[in-house]
Protein backbone atom coordinates (compact mmCIF):
# COMPACT_ATOMS: atom_id res chain seq x y z
CA UNK A 1 0.00 0.00 0.00
CA UNK A 2 1.19 3.47 -0.92
CA UNK A 3 -0.28 6.61 0.60
CA UNK A 4 -0.14 9.90 -1.29
CA UNK A 5 -0.84 13.33 0.15
CA UNK A 6 -0.99 16.43 -2.04
CA UNK A 7 -0.31 19.93 -0.78
CA UNK A 8 0.46 23.39 -2.09
CA UNK A 9 -2.87 24.24 -3.64
CA UNK A 10 -4.64 27.50 -3.04
CA UNK A 11 -5.85 30.72 -4.60
CA UNK A 12 -3.58 32.44 -7.09
CA UNK A 13 -3.94 35.33 -9.51
CA UNK A 14 -3.96 34.63 -13.23
CA UNK A 15 -0.42 34.72 -14.56
CA UNK A 16 0.99 33.62 -11.24
CA UNK A 17 2.79 30.45 -10.22
CA UNK A 18 2.20 27.64 -7.79
CA UNK A 19 4.10 24.49 -6.83
CA UNK A 20 2.21 21.40 -5.77
CA UNK A 21 3.80 18.63 -3.75
CA UNK A 22 2.89 14.98 -3.40
CA UNK A 23 4.38 13.21 -0.41
CA UNK A 24 4.46 9.43 -0.56
CA UNK A 25 4.58 6.98 2.30
CA UNK A 26 4.30 3.23 2.67
CA UNK A 27 6.21 1.12 0.18
CA UNK A 28 8.33 3.99 -1.04
CA UNK A 29 11.19 1.61 -1.72
CA UNK A 30 9.27 0.36 -4.75
CA UNK A 31 9.79 1.78 -8.20
CA UNK A 32 6.71 3.80 -9.14
CA UNK A 33 5.80 5.88 -12.11
CA UNK A 34 3.99 9.01 -10.96
CA UNK A 35 1.38 11.22 -12.54
CA UNK A 36 -0.59 14.37 -11.97
CA UNK A 37 -4.23 14.63 -13.00
CA UNK A 38 -6.83 17.31 -12.51
CA UNK A 39 -10.59 17.51 -12.43
CA UNK A 40 -12.71 20.63 -12.75
CA UNK A 41 -16.42 20.73 -11.82
CA UNK A 42 -18.53 19.11 -14.50
CA UNK A 43 -15.51 17.77 -16.37
CA UNK A 44 -13.72 14.45 -16.65
CA UNK A 45 -10.48 13.85 -14.84
CA UNK A 46 -7.72 14.77 -17.28
CA UNK A 47 -4.05 13.96 -17.59
CA UNK A 48 -1.59 16.70 -16.67
CA UNK A 49 1.90 15.22 -16.47
CA UNK A 50 3.78 12.02 -15.68
CA UNK A 51 7.29 11.05 -14.66
CA UNK A 52 9.27 7.82 -14.56
CA UNK A 53 10.51 6.37 -11.29
CA UNK A 54 14.03 7.63 -11.97
CA UNK A 55 12.81 11.09 -12.90
CA UNK A 56 14.68 10.90 -16.19
CA UNK A 57 11.58 10.71 -18.40
CA UNK A 58 8.58 13.04 -18.39
CA UNK A 59 5.43 13.53 -20.41
CA UNK A 60 2.95 16.40 -20.53
CA UNK A 61 -0.48 17.13 -21.86
CA UNK A 62 0.05 19.11 -25.07
CA UNK A 63 -1.92 22.09 -23.82
CA UNK A 64 0.29 22.40 -20.74
CA UNK A 65 3.73 22.06 -22.28
CA UNK A 66 5.91 25.02 -21.46
CA UNK A 67 3.86 26.06 -18.44
CA UNK A 68 3.91 23.02 -16.16
CA UNK A 69 6.92 21.02 -15.01
CA UNK A 70 6.86 17.70 -13.16
CA UNK A 71 9.81 16.57 -11.06
CA UNK A 72 10.56 14.19 -8.23
CA UNK A 73 12.96 13.86 -5.35
CA UNK A 74 13.13 10.21 -4.41
CA UNK A 75 15.28 10.94 -1.37
CA UNK A 76 12.33 12.92 0.00
CA UNK A 77 9.69 10.59 -1.45
CA UNK A 78 8.08 13.60 -3.07
CA UNK A 79 6.79 14.52 -6.52
CA UNK A 80 6.29 18.13 -7.57
CA UNK A 81 4.26 20.00 -10.12
CA UNK A 82 5.49 23.49 -10.88
CA UNK A 83 2.74 25.53 -12.50
CA UNK A 84 3.56 28.82 -14.19
CA UNK A 85 1.53 31.37 -16.14
CA UNK A 86 -1.64 30.05 -14.56
CA UNK A 87 -4.96 30.64 -16.27
CA UNK A 88 -8.51 30.54 -14.98
CA UNK A 89 -9.08 27.30 -16.87
CA UNK A 90 -6.40 25.67 -14.72
CA UNK A 91 -8.80 25.84 -11.79
CA UNK A 92 -9.39 22.27 -10.63
CA UNK A 93 -8.68 19.71 -7.98
CA UNK A 94 -5.23 18.31 -8.68
CA UNK A 95 -4.50 14.67 -7.89
CA UNK A 96 -1.26 12.79 -7.52
CA UNK A 97 -1.20 9.15 -8.62
CA UNK A 98 1.23 6.24 -8.56
CA UNK A 99 1.60 2.90 -10.29
CA UNK A 100 4.31 0.21 -10.19
CA UNK A 101 7.23 0.50 -12.56
CA UNK A 102 6.31 2.72 -15.50
CA UNK A 103 4.18 5.84 -15.73
CA UNK A 104 1.04 6.12 -17.82
CA UNK A 105 -1.06 8.78 -19.51
CA UNK A 106 -4.26 7.03 -18.45
CA UNK A 107 -5.95 7.40 -15.09
CA UNK A 108 -7.19 3.82 -15.08
CA UNK A 109 -3.62 2.54 -15.08
CA UNK A 110 -2.83 4.05 -11.69
CA UNK A 111 -3.23 2.04 -8.51
CA UNK A 112 -2.86 4.72 -5.86
CA UNK A 113 -4.32 8.21 -5.56
CA UNK A 114 -4.07 11.14 -3.23
CA UNK A 115 -7.12 12.98 -1.98
CA UNK A 116 -6.42 16.00 -4.13
CA UNK A 117 -5.57 19.65 -3.57
CA UNK A 118 -7.68 22.55 -4.80
CA UNK A 119 -6.13 25.08 -7.17
CA UNK A 120 -8.17 28.19 -7.90
CA UNK A 121 -6.97 30.79 -10.39
CA UNK A 122 -8.66 34.19 -10.29
CA UNK A 123 -8.56 37.05 -12.77
C-alpha positions in Angstrom: 0.0 0.0 0.0 1.2 3.5 -0.9 -0.3 6.6 0.6 -0.1 9.9 -1.3 -0.8 13.3 0.1 -1.0 16.4 -2.0 -0.3 19.9 -0.8 0.5 23.4 -2.1 -2.9 24.2 -3.6 -4.6 27.5 -3.0 -5.9 30.7 -4.6 -3.6 32.4 -7.1 -3.9 35.3 -9.5 -4.0 34.6 -13.2 -0.4 34.7 -14.6 1.0 33.6 -11.2 2.8 30.5 -10.2 2.2 27.6 -7.8 4.1 24.5 -6.8 2.2 21.4 -5.8 3.8 18.6 -3.7 2.9 15.0 -3.4 4.4 13.2 -0.4 4.5 9.4 -0.6 4.6 7.0 2.3 4.3 3.2 2.7 6.2 1.1 0.2 8.3 4.0 -1.0 11.2 1.6 -1.7 9.3 0.4 -4.7 9.8 1.8 -8.2 6.7 3.8 -9.1 5.8 5.9 -12.1 4.0 9.0 -11.0 1.4 11.2 -12.5 -0.6 14.4 -12.0 -4.2 14.6 -13.0 -6.8 17.3 -12.5 -10.6 17.5 -12.4 -12.7 20.6 -12.8 -16.4 20.7 -11.8 -18.5 19.1 -14.5 -15.5 17.8 -16.4 -13.7 14.4 -16.7 -10.5 13.9 -14.8 -7.7 14.8 -17.3 -4.1 14.0 -17.6 -1.6 16.7 -16.7 1.9 15.2 -16.5 3.8 12.0 -15.7 7.3 11.1 -14.7 9.3 7.8 -14.6 10.5 6.4 -11.3 14.0 7.6 -12.0 12.8 11.1 -12.9 14.7 10.9 -16.2 11.6 10.7 -18.4 8.6 13.0 -18.4 5.4 13.5 -20.4 2.9 16.4 -20.5 -0.5 17.1 -21.9 0.0 19.1 -25.1 -1.9 22.1 -23.8 0.3 22.4 -20.7 3.7 22.1 -22.3 5.9 25.0 -21.5 3.9 26.1 -18.4 3.9 23.0 -16.2 6.9 21.0 -15.0 6.9 17.7 -13.2 9.8 16.6 -11.1 10.6 14.2 -8.2 13.0 13.9 -5.3 13.1 10.2 -4.4 15.3 10.9 -1.4 12.3 12.9 0.0 9.7 10.6 -1.5 8.1 13.6 -3.1 6.8 14.5 -6.5 6.3 18.1 -7.6 4.3 20.0 -10.1 5.5 23.5 -10.9 2.7 25.5 -12.5 3.6 28.8 -14.2 1.5 31.4 -16.1 -1.6 30.0 -14.6 -5.0 30.6 -16.3 -8.5 30.5 -15.0 -9.1 27.3 -16.9 -6.4 25.7 -14.7 -8.8 25.8 -11.8 -9.4 22.3 -10.6 -8.7 19.7 -8.0 -5.2 18.3 -8.7 -4.5 14.7 -7.9 -1.3 12.8 -7.5 -1.2 9.2 -8.6 1.2 6.2 -8.6 1.6 2.9 -10.3 4.3 0.2 -10.2 7.2 0.5 -12.6 6.3 2.7 -15.5 4.2 5.8 -15.7 1.0 6.1 -17.8 -1.1 8.8 -19.5 -4.3 7.0 -18.4 -5.9 7.4 -15.1 -7.2 3.8 -15.1 -3.6 2.5 -15.1 -2.8 4.0 -11.7 -3.2 2.0 -8.5 -2.9 4.7 -5.9 -4.3 8.2 -5.6 -4.1 11.1 -3.2 -7.1 13.0 -2.0 -6.4 16.0 -4.1 -5.6 19.6 -3.6 -7.7 22.6 -4.8 -6.1 25.1 -7.2 -8.2 28.2 -7.9 -7.0 30.8 -10.4 -8.7 34.2 -10.3 -8.6 37.1 -12.8 
